[in-house]
Amino acid sequence: MALPYIPGNVFNKNLGKTKYHKSHHFDICNEVHQLVGFEKPGIGGERLPFQRSKPPHSSLPRGTGTELPAWVAYDKQVLCFDAYFQEAVFECREEQYRIRKCKIYFYLEDDSIQIVEPRMKNSGIPQGTITRRHRIPKPPPNEDIFYTLDDFNVGNEITVYARTFKIVNVDDFTRNFMRKLGIRLNPSIQIPEDPYMENRKAMDEGNHPLKPAYKHDTLKQFLDHDRHVLRFYCYWDDRDSLYGDPREMVLHYFLADDTIEIKEINFRNSGRDAVPMFIRRSKLPKVVEPLPGLGVVTPHTLLNVFGTDGWNCYYVTDPLNVGAIHQEFYRDNDLAIGAMINVWGRKFVIYDCDEFTKEYYRIKFGINDFTPLKTIKEEKCEYPRQIPPYNGFGSEEDSLANCLSVSIPKPPQRDFVKFMGYDRRGLESNVLRFLAKLYTDEPLDVDRKFILSYFLTDDTILVYEPPIRNSGIQGGKFLERSRVKKPNQPRWGVEFSEYYTGCDLYVGAIVEFNSHKFIIVDADDYAYTYMEKHADEFPQSDICRILKKLARLSEDRRCLLDPVRCATSLPFEQFCQLMRSLGKCCLIDHDIVTLARYYQDRSQDKTNLCDLLALIHERLRRLNFENFRDIVDLGLHHDGQRCGFLEPKIIKMIFKSLKIPIPGDVLRELLTALTCKENCMIDYTNLANCLDWRRNPLPPPPREPTSCDDSTWAGNPPMTPLKNVSVKAMIEDICHLEHPDQPDPPPAEYRAWTPGQSGVAPAPPCDEQAPAQQLPQHPSPIMPMPSEPKTVHPAAQSMAYPAVAGQSCQ
């Protein structure tokens, strides 16, 4: 008797249930509402009434240790089964069925199956993959269950989509794997014979010829030497024929198939058409024979023919090929440098090859001599371009542009690199100025002075005449800035005219500008300094060349220097007369000035203490230095006897420790001026008081004008003219050039200077109290002007007026 359906009498199925989710069963596919979740559970994961249990997978052992998933544990592990299926053949007399062999692959990672039929030659049926890899269901009514490993064994039949496969054998891996699983495999089964394949096999064996066909296999040669090409350079001397000439060729030998192609090298304006190929790629015969008739050259020698019908006749060939014509072709062993080859009746001579070809012959044939031959080059008649003479319109470069261009001519391009290198930068004007006079006997023009300005940026020259009051001659610009041609040149010539350059301008040179002759008598300091720095461009300022010229003097001229050997220095005027007495062919005026500037004697320059202190005050005031009490304190520290005097080297050490901003040469001049002559020591208290610019101020030092423009410099004498020249140092250097094995003379840095260095000569050792020596300043010209400018101390100039010390302010 059933209990009534009331609470308390019915078992509650939801008792203890915690999951109440609902699976997704319906969806829209191709705009059709359909059920998609046949295998999805119901509410809470419970199976629905119409659902079946999930198809099981193959039960495979997991092993010990970490439990890996099947797709990792059995990755790339496949079982192979040999099987066959029988296929019926309809409406065919030769066969009623066909046996088709296949292989079944079972993937252990996901129980998927793939069936593949091996391809057979000339089978006539599509073969390959019969079933792609996927899980295959069993036939109805068990279509919801998939094949597993338990369904596979030798002798079992499996049905895959209405096609039954019978397993006959397995491979060794499958046999061992299933034996470890405990599955006993049945003995192997022999595949039944296919009647049609047996019949076809018998037919194929009967079709074999008694004598195999001749076959020359070239595949290996092609695979080994594909894209390997030997390149030879050759020429064809065709000068024996009418209008013939030598013609250069390039021969390519292809190692892949022993073929040759030849290309012709067409030079510019050769008069020939640019043909891409001279000989197309093909085998090149060694001997050129007449064209054979039809059937003469064949691959086989035919002996007899049986039968008249074309389908049922038989041919008998000669296995020895008696009477066959063999033609020889050029091979790689026939080509070498110096070899002559026959190219269809033309004689080609090989004279060189490329590097790849040399390496190939070096490895294969052991040839190491690849000396190229001399070629017969075509004798070209090069006709120079005839340029018409200059017609006078514009410059020569501008007129040449009209001859070189048919279209609109372009103006001549300016040398931009030279312009940027020699353009004015700060105090560097790159303009050389010279003082010149007219080279004439006219009384009115003898005293006229001109300023020649040479611009390094474009090699132009500007001539300016300083105006002189009450002279009767209007000064100003005498020659516009332009390039000046040298005299005695044809006016309407074809070649370019020669122009004056910087190396043509020097003191003593005679130049001619537009039929006016000038003699250069002097130059400014910047011009001298620039020419001495670039002595390779201006040989008149090369001190080494001048000294070597003096060293090569003859004995009768050398004796003129004997009276001054004992003299330490000579005045500049006497030095000039001495150098001129050696002969005009020996030294020119510019050489004399270069020697005087190089061996300038400054030992007699005296120091103006007031100007020197004023200069130091201005520098200390500008750098805001006021620690003068420290000089006295350190002096007392080093003064053990408390006498108030210290040696100059201790004073230098004090100045160095306090970092007093005074240059070394200026400090040396100051200490020399303040040194007591009795004990050669310095009163450090007095020195501190002299340097104190707040308690003992001095007026600023006088400044000399530094402007040297073309409009202001009128050839006036320099501010620091040359006075004395150290002849003794010059003679010592000349003797050292004559006898290089003798020891070097005393240190030359205290008696000479090097162009291009700083304004002050190198300092002597600390224990010496030598006065500072200065680079040569503005030298006086060969013809000194009657004026006496104010003398400024060289050390003061080097610190306060650097433009005056080493170069002119431009």
ZIDA-V756452 format. One record per residue. SS is DSSP state (2 for helix, 1 for strand, 0 for the rest). PHI is phi in whole degrees, -180 to 180 (* if undefined). D_LAST is the distance of its C-alpha to the last C-alpha in whole Angstrom. Layout:
SS,PHI,D_LAST / SS,PHI,D_LAST
This chain:
0,*,135 / 0,-79,132 / 0,-77,131 / 0,-64,130 / 0,-86,126 / 0,-130,125 / 0,-59,123 / 0,98,124 / 0,-106,126 / 0,-115,123 / 0,-76,120 / 0,-84,117 / 0,-69,114 / 0,-88,111 / 0,-69,112 / 0,81,109 / 0,-83,107 / 0,-119,103 / 0,-108,102 / 0,-133,102 / 0,-77,99 / 0,-118,100 / 0,-80,99 / 0,-89,97 / 0,-112,100 / 1,-120,99 / 1,-156,96 / 1,-111,95 / 1,-127,94 / 0,56,94 / 0,60,95 / 1,-125,98 / 1,-80,99 / 1,-148,101 / 1,-87,102 / 0,-115,99 / 0,-111,100 / 0,-65,103 / 0,-98,103 / 0,-81,101 / 0,-75,103 / 0,-89,105 / 2,-70,104 / 2,76,103 / 2,85,103 / 0,-83,107 / 0,-75,108 / 0,-76,109 / 0,-62,113 / 0,-88,112 / 0,-87,109 / 0,-104,110 / 0,-70,108 / 0,-66,105 / 0,-61,105 / 0,-78,105 / 0,-97,102 / 0,-66,103 / 0,-87,104 / 0,-117,102 / 0,-69,101 / 0,-91,98 / 0,86,99 / 0,-99,98 / 0,94,95 / 0,-69,92 / 0,-79,94 / 0,-92,91 / 0,-67,92 / 2,-64,94 / 2,-71,91 / 2,-98,89 / 2,-69,92 / 0,-115,93 / 0,-68,90 / 0,60,90 / 0,-114,93 / 1,-130,96 / 1,-97,99 / 1,-117,100 / 1,-124,104 / 1,-89,105 / 1,-146,107 / 1,-150,109 / 1,-141,110 / 1,-103,113 / 1,-117,112 / 1,-76,114 / 0,-121,114 / 0,-106,116 / 0,57,117 / 0,-139,116 / 0,-78,119 / 0,-73,117 / 0,-148,116 / 0,-109,118 / 1,-147,115 / 1,-141,112 / 1,-96,111 / 1,-117,107 / 1,-87,106 / 1,-154,103 / 1,-126,101 / 1,-110,101 / 1,-106,98 / 1,-112,99 / 1,-92,96 / 0,-73,97 / 0,-73,94 / 0,-143,95 / 0,59,99 / 1,-85,97 / 1,-130,99 / 1,-134,97 / 1,-119,99 / 1,-131,98 / 1,-104,100 / 0,-62,99 / 0,-79,98 / 0,-117,100 / 0,-69,100 / 0,55,101 / 0,-77,103 / 0,82,103 / 0,-127,102 / 0,-69,99 / 0,-129,99 / 1,126,96 / 1,-77,96 / 1,-86,99 / 1,-130,98 / 1,-72,95 / 1,-72,94 / 1,-173,96 / 0,-78,99 / 0,-99,102 / 1,-79,105 / 0,-77,109 / 0,-68,111 / 0,-59,113 / 0,-89,114 / 0,-106,112 / 0,-72,109 / 0,-88,107 / 0,-113,107 / 1,-103,105 / 0,-68,105 / 0,-122,105 / 2,-66,105 / 2,-69,109 / 2,-87,109 / 0,-107,108 / 0,-163,111 / 0,-66,112 / 0,97,114 / 0,-77,113 / 1,-116,113 / 1,-121,110 / 1,-105,110 / 1,-121,106 / 0,52,107 / 0,66,110 / 1,-124,109 / 1,-95,111 / 1,-113,109 / 1,-113,111 / 1,-84,110 / 1,-117,111 / 1,-164,108 / 1,-134,105 / 0,-88,103 / 2,-67,103 / 2,-63,100 / 2,-66,102 / 2,-64,105 / 2,-68,104 / 2,-66,103 / 2,-71,106 / 2,-67,108 / 2,-69,106 / 0,-79,106 / 0,90,110 / 0,-97,111 / 0,-87,113 / 0,-91,112 / 0,-76,115 / 0,-63,115 / 0,-66,113 / 0,-116,115 / 0,-82,114 / 0,-75,113 / 0,-64,116 / 0,-75,115 / 0,-97,114 / 2,-60,116 / 2,-68,114 / 2,-68,111 / 2,-66,114 / 2,-65,115 / 2,-71,111 / 2,-65,110 / 2,-66,113 / 2,-68,112 / 2,-68,109 / 2,-69,110 / 2,-77,112 / 0,-88,109 / 0,-69,108 / 0,-72,108 / 0,-69,109 / 0,-114,106 / 0,-66,103 / 0,-72,100 / 0,-76,97 / 0,-141,94 / 0,-104,91 / 0,-82,89 / 0,-114,85 / 2,-68,84 / 2,-64,83 / 2,-63,81 / 2,-68,79 / 2,-69,78 / 2,-77,77 / 2,-124,75 / 0,-68,74 / 0,66,70 / 0,-100,70 / 1,-130,69 / 1,-92,69 / 1,-118,66 / 1,-122,66 / 1,-107,64 / 1,-139,67 / 1,-142,67 / 1,-119,70 / 1,-87,70 / 0,-110,71 / 0,-77,71 / 0,-74,74 / 0,-85,75 / 0,-68,74 / 0,60,70 / 0,-86,70 / 0,-155,67 / 1,-67,66 / 1,-132,65 / 1,-88,64 / 1,-132,65 / 1,-125,65 / 1,-104,68 / 1,-112,69 / 1,-111,72 / 1,-91,73 / 0,-72,75 / 0,-69,77 / 0,-141,79 / 0,59,78 / 1,-104,77 / 1,-132,75 / 1,-132,72 / 1,-129,70 / 1,-117,67 / 1,-98,65 / 0,-91,61 / 0,-97,60 / 0,-81,57 / 0,-69,55 / 0,59,57 / 0,-81,60 / 0,86,62 / 0,-113,64 / 0,-73,65 / 0,-80,63 / 0,-80,67 / 0,-66,67 / 0,-134,69 / 0,-85,71 / 1,-130,74 / 1,-69,74 / 1,-62,75 / 1,-170,78 / 0,-76,80 / 0,-103,80 / 1,-74,83 / 0,-76,83 / 0,-117,86 / 0,-89,86 / 0,-114,89 / 0,-63,91 / 0,-66,91 / 0,-73,95 / 0,-76,97 / 0,-71,98 / 0,84,100 / 0,-74,99 / 0,-103,96 / 0,-135,97 / 0,-73,97 / 0,-129,100 / 0,-99,103 / 1,-90,106 / 1,-97,110 / 1,-157,112 / 1,-131,113 / 1,-112,116 / 0,96,117 / 0,-108,116 / 0,-77,115 / 0,-68,111 / 0,-89,112 / 0,-112,114 / 0,-93,113 / 1,-127,112 / 1,-117,110 / 1,-114,110 / 1,-106,107 / 0,-89,106 / 0,-68,105 / 0,-93,104 / 0,53,102 / 0,-70,104 / 0,87,102 / 0,-71,99 / 0,-95,96 / 0,-108,93 / 0,-107,90 / 0,-91,87 / 1,-121,83 / 0,-71,80 / 0,-118,79 / 2,-69,76 / 2,-77,78 / 2,-93,78 / 0,-105,74 / 0,-161,72 / 0,-67,69 / 0,96,70 / 0,-77,74 / 1,-111,75 / 1,-115,76 / 1,-100,78 / 1,-108,77 / 0,52,80 / 0,89,80 / 1,-113,77 / 1,-93,75 / 1,-109,72 / 1,-113,70 / 1,-87,69 / 1,-120,66 / 1,-166,64 / 1,-149,64 / 0,-89,62 / 2,-70,61 / 2,-63,64 / 2,-65,67 / 2,-62,66 / 2,-66,66 / 2,-65,70 / 2,-72,71 / 2,-70,70 / 2,-82,72 / 2,-82,75 / 0,-109,76 / 0,71,74 / 0,-90,72 / 0,-119,68 / 0,-96,67 / 0,-125,65 / 0,-71,64 / 0,-70,63 / 0,-89,64 / 0,-77,62 / 0,-94,62 / 0,-94,63 / 0,-82,60 / 0,-69,60 / 0,-76,59 / 0,-92,56 / 0,-97,55 / 0,-89,52 / 0,-100,51 / 0,-67,47 / 0,-70,46 / 0,-88,46 / 0,-103,43 / 0,-66,43 / 0,-66,41 / 0,-66,38 / 0,-101,39 / 0,95,36 / 0,-91,36 / 0,71,33 / 0,-86,31 / 2,-67,32 / 2,-67,32 / 2,-67,33 / 2,-69,36 / 2,-66,37 / 2,-64,37 / 2,-69,40 / 2,-86,42 / 2,-91,41 / 0,-128,42 / 0,-85,45 / 0,-76,44 / 0,-65,41 / 0,-69,38 / 0,-100,35 / 0,-67,32 / 0,-62,30 / 0,-80,28 / 0,-84,24 / 0,-72,23 / 2,-71,22 / 2,-65,22 / 2,-67,19 / 2,-64,18 / 2,-72,17 / 2,-75,17 / 0,-116,13 / 0,-75,12 / 0,-69,9 / 1,-134,10 / 0,64,8 / 0,-84,5 / 1,-88,6 / 0,-88,5 / 0,55,9 / 1,-127,8 / 1,-98,10 / 1,-114,11 / 1,-128,14 / 1,-99,16 / 1,-130,20 / 1,-130,23 / 1,-71,26 / 0,-89,29 / 0,-151,32 / 0,-103,34 / 0,-68,34 / 2,-62,34 / 2,-74,32 / 2,-105,29 / 2,-68,29 / 0,-91,27 / 0,-75,24 / 1,-115,21 / 1,-135,19 / 1,-106,15 / 1,-97,15 / 1,-107,12 / 1,-107,13 / 1,-95,13 / 0,-71,14 / 0,-70,15 / 0,-143,18 / 0,60,18 / 1,-99,18 / 1,-128,17 / 1,-123,16 / 1,-112,17 / 1,-130,17 / 1,-108,19 / 0,-63,18 / 0,-72,21 / 0,-123,23 / 0,-67,26 / 0,59,30 / 0,-93,29 / 0,83,31 / 0,-123,28 / 0,-79,26 / 0,-79,22 / 1,125,20 / 1,-76,19 / 1,-93,21 / 1,-140,21 / 1,-65,20 / 1,-64,18 / 1,-168,21 / 0,-80,22 / 0,-112,24 / 1,-79,27 / 0,-76,28 / 0,-74,31 / 0,60,35 / 0,-125,35 / 0,-64,38 / 0,-75,37 / 0,-113,39 / 0,-90,39 / 0,-86,40 / 0,-76,37 / 0,-69,33 / 0,-78,32 / 0,-92,29 / 1,-115,25 / 0,-69,23 / 0,-121,21 / 2,-65,18 / 2,-72,21 / 2,-88,22 / 0,-109,19 / 0,-159,20 / 0,-68,20 / 0,100,24 / 0,-79,24 / 1,-111,26 / 1,-119,25 / 1,-127,27 / 1,-113,25 / 0,53,28 / 0,69,31 / 1,-113,28 / 1,-92,27 / 1,-125,24 / 1,-116,24 / 1,-85,21 / 1,-111,21 / 1,-164,17 / 1,-149,14 / 0,-80,11 / 2,-66,11 / 2,-64,8 / 2,-65,11 / 2,-61,14 / 2,-64,13 / 2,-64,12 / 2,-68,16 / 2,-74,17 / 2,-70,17 / 0,-113,18 / 0,-67,21 / 0,-69,23 / 0,-89,21 / 0,-121,21 / 2,-65,24 / 2,-70,23 / 2,-106,21 / 0,-89,24 / 2,-68,25 / 2,-67,28 / 2,-65,29 / 2,-68,29 / 2,-66,31 / 2,-65,34 / 2,-67,34 / 2,-70,34 / 2,-69,37 / 0,-90,39 / 0,-66,39 / 0,-74,43 / 2,-67,45 / 2,-68,45 / 2,-84,41 / 2,-68,41 / 2,-67,43 / 2,-67,41 / 2,-90,39 / 2,-65,42 / 2,-63,42 / 2,-105,39 / 0,-66,40 / 0,-84,41 / 0,-78,38 / 0,-77,35 / 0,-148,32 / 1,-130,32 / 1,-62,30 / 2,-62,27 / 2,-66,29 / 2,-67,32 / 2,-63,30 / 2,-66,29 / 2,-64,32 / 2,-65,34 / 2,-69,32 / 2,-71,33 / 0,-68,36 / 0,-72,36 / 0,119,36 / 0,-68,34 / 0,-74,35 / 0,-86,34 / 0,-130,30 / 0,-100,27 / 2,-63,25 / 2,-68,22 / 2,-64,25 / 2,-65,25 / 2,-64,22 / 2,-63,21 / 2,-63,25 / 2,-64,24 / 2,-69,21 / 2,-73,23 / 0,-105,26 / 1,-68,24 / 1,-98,27 / 0,-118,26 / 0,-67,29 / 0,-95,30 / 0,-70,27 / 0,-104,29 / 0,-94,28 / 0,-92,28 / 2,-64,30 / 2,-65,29 / 2,-65,26 / 2,-67,26 / 2,-67,28 / 2,-63,26 / 2,-66,23 / 2,-67,26 / 2,-59,28 / 2,-63,25 / 2,-70,24 / 2,-66,28 / 2,-66,28 / 2,-68,25 / 2,-92,27 / 0,57,31 / 0,-101,32 / 0,-136,36 / 0,-85,38 / 0,-82,38 / 2,-67,42 / 2,-68,42 / 2,-65,41 / 2,-68,44 / 2,-64,46 / 2,-68,45 / 2,-64,45 / 2,-65,49 / 2,-67,49 / 2,-86,48 / 0,-87,50 / 0,-72,53 / 0,-90,54 / 0,56,53 / 0,-94,51 / 0,88,48 / 1,-125,46 / 1,-137,45 / 0,-73,43 / 2,-61,39 / 2,-68,40 / 2,-72,42 / 2,-62,39 / 2,-63,36 / 2,-66,39 / 2,-64,39 / 2,-63,36 / 2,-70,35 / 2,-70,38 / 2,-85,37 / 0,55,34 / 0,-74,32 / 0,-77,28 / 0,-124,27 / 0,-59,25 / 2,-64,27 / 2,-68,26 / 2,-69,26 / 2,-64,29 / 2,-65,30 / 2,-65,29 / 2,-66,31 / 2,-66,34 / 2,-66,34 / 2,-72,34 / 2,-96,37 / 0,-73,39 / 0,-75,42 / 0,-73,43 / 0,-76,47 / 0,-114,47 / 0,54,43 / 0,-129,43 / 1,-123,41 / 1,-79,43 / 2,-71,42 / 2,-69,43 / 2,-64,41 / 2,-63,38 / 2,-66,38 / 2,-67,39 / 2,-68,35 / 2,-83,33 / 0,-71,35 / 0,-81,33 / 0,-85,35 / 0,-82,38 / 0,-124,36 / 0,-70,33 / 0,-124,30 / 0,-64,28 / 0,-63,24 / 0,-68,22 / 0,-68,20 / 0,-105,17 / 0,-91,14 / 0,-64,12 / 0,-116,8 / 0,-80,7 / 0,-132,6 / 0,-75,6 / 0,-62,9 / 0,-80,12 / 0,-110,11 / 0,-79,11 / 0,-117,14 / 0,82,15 / 0,-68,16 / 0,-66,17 / 0,-72,15 / 0,-74,15 / 0,-124,17 / 0,-73,19 / 0,-73,21 / 0,-112,25 / 1,-122,27 / 1,-123,28 / 0,-79,30 / 2,-74,32 / 2,-62,35 / 2,-65,33 / 2,-66,32 / 2,-66,35 / 2,-63,36 / 2,-67,34 / 2,-66,36 / 2,-66,39 / 2,-69,38 / 2,-70,37 / 2,-72,41 / 0,-126,43 / 0,-68,41 / 0,-78,45 / 0,-74,44 / 0,-64,42 / 0,-64,39 / 0,-67,38 / 0,-55,37 / 0,-49,34 / 2,-80,31 / 2,-71,28 / 2,-98,29 / 0,-128,29 / 0,-143,26 / 0,-133,23 / 0,-113,22 / 0,-61,19 / 0,94,17 / 0,-87,19 / 0,-67,18 / 0,-73,17 / 1,-114,21 / 0,-67,24 / 0,-61,26 / 0,-78,29 / 0,-74,32 / 0,-59,36 / 0,-66,37 / 0,-82,39 / 0,-95,37 / 0,-111,35 / 0,-80,33 / 0,-71,30 / 0,-68,26 / 0,-108,25 / 1,-116,21 / 0,-59,19 / 0,-59,18 / 0,-93,15 / 0,-57,14 / 0,-76,17 / 0,-75,19 / 0,-69,20 / 0,-60,23 / 0,-111,24 / 0,-64,23 / 0,-84,22 / 0,-77,25 / 0,-151,23 / 0,-129,23 / 0,-73,20 / 0,-74,21 / 0,-89,21 / 0,-116,20 / 0,-62,22 / 2,-63,20 / 2,-67,21 / 2,-65,20 / 2,-63,17 / 2,-66,17 / 2,-97,18 / 2,-94,17 / 0,-127,13 / 2,-66,12 / 2,-69,9 / 2,-81,11 / 2,-72,13 / 0,-110,12 / 0,-160,9 / 0,-84,6 / 0,-75,4 / 0,-98,0
